[in-house]
Structures are given as C-alpha cells and as structure tokens.
Amino acid sequence: MSEKLPELIDPILLADRRSEFSGALKIANLERLSDILAVNDGEIEVEISFAKEGKRSVVEGGIKGALEIVCQTCLHALPWSLDINFKLGVVSSLEEADRIGLDCEPLLFNGDKLSLSGLLEDEILLALPDYPKHGYECIKRSHADNSDKENNRTKAENPFSVLAKLKKTGE
C-alpha cells in the first residue's frame, strides 16, 4: 500500500494492477469544500483501493476526519465528523451506469486521467447535510441574539429619546 496519494489517476489501469493508496489530504486544497467550511485547517485521512469485479473496475475506499462547517441557523462553527465509505463502479456511458449493481455508485470515466482529490471532494460533499445546523440550543441562542440586537437597536434608534432628555433636564 502506497503512503502517498497521486494527483491524477487512471482507475482502469490501477484496477488492473490492484493498487491501494492511503494518506492524508489537506482540507485547504479542496476548494469547493473549503468554501462551505468555517475553518479549513487540518487534514483528512484517506484509504482507497482499486480492484476488478468480473470485467468491471471498482474503486473502493474510506475517508475519515473532522470538519468545522457553518451552521445555517446561527452561522457559527459546527464540528462535523467524517466517516465515509464508498464504492464506485467505473463506467464509460450513461447506459452502462443504468446497468450497474445496487452495491456501488457509477464513476463516469472517459479515458482521461481523473483528479483523485476531486473525486474524494465529491464524496465528502455528497456526505454533508444540505442544511447543517446545531441542535435545539442553537435555535434558542439564535433567537436570544436576535432579541438582544432588536432591544439595542430600539433604544439607540428611538427618535423621541432626545425629547425625553429635554423633558428631564427642562431645557
């Protein structure tokens, strides 16, 4: 098993060789993922293997790590644990993808080399929730923050506050 992750892969060639890779991938290098994170420091651990199942090339692996995504309710950091297992069957057309078994997802491959980090980033993005949010405490905190802001805004923006001061001082 190789400890260094390649940048570009040919899944069919690697499946013929029964290749395996493991290593760490920097989160900051995953541009689409880092756009939705609160903090893009750190690394994720990756294990990936290429094999043949009959005539079909298969890419199988796992991704583990911890992310801090943005809560869509309060817009604060939300710790998110990754433990993703995936299995992809390499196909060359959409018709072939329709015939693929239920145990794996199709990976459309047209003969050009694929970006391994792009493939892994796709798997991570698919595993993240559509609307990440904290539990009930987040909602209570968000409402409390909003009511505090409204109270401060009301006190500061009251146009009659000047008249109240004049009434007290008598000027």
Secondary structure, DSSP 8 states (H G I E B T S, - for coil): -BSS--SEE-HHHHHHHT-EEEEEEEGGG-HHHHTTEEE--SEEEEEEEEEEETTEEEEEEEEEEEEEEE-TTT-SEEEEEEEEEEEEEEESSHHHHHTS-TTSEEEE--SS-EEHHHHHHHHHHHHS-SS----HHHHHHHHHHHHHHHHHHHHHH-TTHHHHHHHHHT-
